[in-house]
């Protein structure tokens, strides 16, 4: 009886169908992924990469509005613009004003937003209406909001000065938005305060606390009420419940808000410019960039100032990242 030998499938040497098919599928997926992402990459290239690269090139060239057409990739390049910006008398003061405006504006908006979210946690009649009213500063156009504040703080016709002079006993009206340094009586002494800068910080706090309020309200809705109920049964106070139960669950939200609000406030231009025009000690770095470009027609110096602004923000981002890692790692 003859024994049949099993016939093996003929496979060409060095080829495996599964591997070939797998490589083909991966290559197809990669091509499709690249094709689908190309529109986004092109948009980022046109809107972000090319303008940033062009700004960097202009920062190291002596370019004005008159000879900007002659600027090119080949240069010539120098550090004259950076040196001019750093040696300018207003550079250090502009950085300090920007830091003060960013730090206090960010802290104020986050603190008030957290307080508002805590106050509206419990249900009551008209809570949705109150929430909607709280969003008005954030959704109101900045031009309208700044105009209302200018009218309120006007030393002649403003409501604030009328109340202060007629009811609070002020000796004279205070030009809040045009006075660089005011004097505040405290414990029998006169303390100098940056009046216009404080008003700008208060405007930023009032306008952007609803942004933090939305973040905190959304996170608080996901908190488990059982933990607070158990703490109340154990006799924990309101401060203890916030410190040991609510705050640990809001820590990541607070860190995110600090990062976003500081970056946005550090780059803020329109709020400050509409209120004071950068005068009275409120000249932040973004206004200096605008003035170099418009008042002096110095495109190179304006680009160098913007580049230094980006470097400062990069340093802050690195420090914040290190702090966040240490915070998440714990003791």
Residue pairs with C-beta under 8 A, 6 or more apart in sequence:
11 17
55 303
55 306
55 307
56 303
56 307
57 71
57 73
58 71
58 299
58 300
58 303
59 81
59 82
59 300
59 303
59 304
59 306
59 307
60 75
60 77
60 78
60 79
60 81
60 82
60 300
60 304
61 71
61 75
61 76
61 77
61 78
61 81
61 300
62 78
62 80
62 81
62 300
63 71
63 299
63 300
63 303
64 297
64 298
64 299
64 300
65 297
65 299
66 297
68 299
71 299
80 300
81 298
81 300
81 301
81 303
81 304
82 304
82 307
82 308
84 301
84 304
85 91
85 292
85 301
85 304
85 305
85 308
86 308
90 283
90 288
91 288
93 283
94 283
94 284
94 285
94 287
94 288
95 285
95 312
97 197
97 281
97 282
97 283
97 284
98 266
98 284
98 285
98 286
100 197
100 201
101 197
101 200
101 201
101 204
101 265
101 268
101 272
101 282
101 284
102 262
102 265
102 266
102 268
103 262
104 201
104 205
105 201
105 204
105 205
105 208
105 261
105 265
106 257
106 258
106 261
106 262
106 265
108 201
108 202
108 204
108 205
108 209
109 204
109 205
109 208
109 209
109 211
109 212
109 261
110 209
110 212
110 254
110 257
110 258
110 261
112 205
112 209
112 212
112 213
113 209
113 210
113 211
113 212
113 213
113 214
113 215
113 216
113 257
114 212
114 213
114 216
114 250
114 254
116 134
116 209
116 213
116 216
117 212
117 213
117 216
117 217
117 220
118 216
118 220
118 242
118 246
120 127
120 130
120 131
120 217
121 220
131 217
134 210
134 213
135 210
135 213
135 214
136 210
137 145
137 206
137 207
137 208
137 209
137 210
138 207
138 208
138 210
138 211
139 210
140 207
142 207
142 270
142 271
142 274
143 274
145 203
145 207
146 203
146 271
146 274
146 275
147 274
149 199
149 203
149 275
150 177
150 275
151 157
151 158
151 159
152 158
152 159
152 160
153 160
153 161
153 176
153 177
153 199
154 161
155 161
155 173
155 174
155 175
155 176
156 173
158 173
158 176
160 176
161 170
161 173
161 174
164 170
164 173
164 174
165 172
165 173
174 182
174 195
175 195
176 195
176 196
176 199
177 196
177 199
177 275
177 276
177 280
178 196
178 276
178 279
178 280
179 195
179 196
179 280
180 194
180 195
180 196
180 279
180 280
180 281
181 192
181 193
181 194
181 195
181 281
182 192
182 193
182 194
182 195
183 190
183 191
183 192
183 193
184 190
184 191
184 192
184 193
185 191
194 281
195 280
196 276
196 279
196 280
196 281
196 282
197 280
197 281
197 282
199 275
200 271
200 272
200 275
200 276
200 282
203 271
203 275
204 265
204 268
204 271
207 271
208 261
208 265
211 257
211 261
212 257
212 261
215 253
215 256
215 257
216 250
216 253
219 249
219 250
219 253
220 246
220 250
223 246
223 249
227 245
228 241
228 245
228 246
231 240
231 241
231 244
231 245
232 241
236 244
251 327
255 324
255 327
258 320
259 317
259 320
262 316
262 320
263 313
263 316
263 317
266 285
266 309
266 312
266 313
266 316
267 286
267 309
267 313
268 284
268 286
269 284
269 286
269 287
269 290
272 278
272 282
272 284
272 286
272 287
273 287
273 290
275 282
276 282
278 284
278 287
278 288
278 291
285 305
285 308
285 309
285 312
286 309
288 305
289 302
289 305
289 306
289 309
290 302
292 298
292 301
292 302
292 305
293 299
293 302
